[in-house]
Amino acid sequence: MTPPTIADLLKYADLQMAAEAFLLGDSGKPYAGTLLIEALKRGNDHASRFTEAQAKRFDEFWEVVAQQPNTHTGFSGTVFKCKKDDPLTGAKADDVVMCFRSTEFVDDAARDNESTNVLEIKETGFAWGQLRDMEAWYQKLIQDGKLVEGQFSLTGYSLGGHLASAVNEMHPTAANAGSFRHAA
């Protein structure tokens, strides 16, 4: 695998930070335009927030295809699609990236940190509950045509990196070879 470039790292860092935000409206549909920009500025209501300029730039190049809000295990993820070529990051129109959220220490210490990290990952090496939920969401995305095997990249940070790594193990031909992830 070719190491990621600085442009790749910028692209995936922006996507990862966007995936940390809450990007669905009350109807369950992904935000777009002004609503997406405002959601990115709010982020996760903690540290992961875009500035106005960052949010507008993100909206210029990316759209939210799907987002899985927190399940009872704490799993959540987002699929993004590039709307047009981005000369700064090298993203190409129609690139698809699946991103997994990290541990939510502040809001969900019991579920994400204690249950998943301490009782599952520390003891067995795997976040079993979140892996089950991730697999169910992955299969639904494939079935609904929102993901096509071999035609998307992965990113995840911390716990999300663990999940991204697991996708490559569970589905070796699923993601592009250029996947970026930061394993937990």
Number of C-alpha atoms within 10 A of each C-alpha: 6 7 10 13 11 10 14 18 15 15 17 25 17 16 22 26 21 27 29 26 24 22 27 19 13 7 6 12 13 18 21 17 13 12 15 24 24 18 23 29 21 18 22 19 14 12 10 16 19 21 14 13 11 15 22 18 13 20 20 15 17 22 19 22 19 21 23 19 17 14 12 11 17 21 27 24 24 25 23 24 21 21 17 14 15 16 9 10 16 13 21 15 14 15 16 26 26 25 30 30 27 24 23 17 12 10 12 13 14 15 19 22 19 15 18 24 21 16 15 17 18 13 11 11 13 18 24 15 16 23 19 13 19 22 16 11 17 17 13 13 16 12 11 10 10 15 22 14 14 13 15 21 23 27 27 29 24 16 26 26 22 23 32 29 20 18 19 16 11 12 12 13 13 18 22 17 16 14 22 23 24 15 16 17
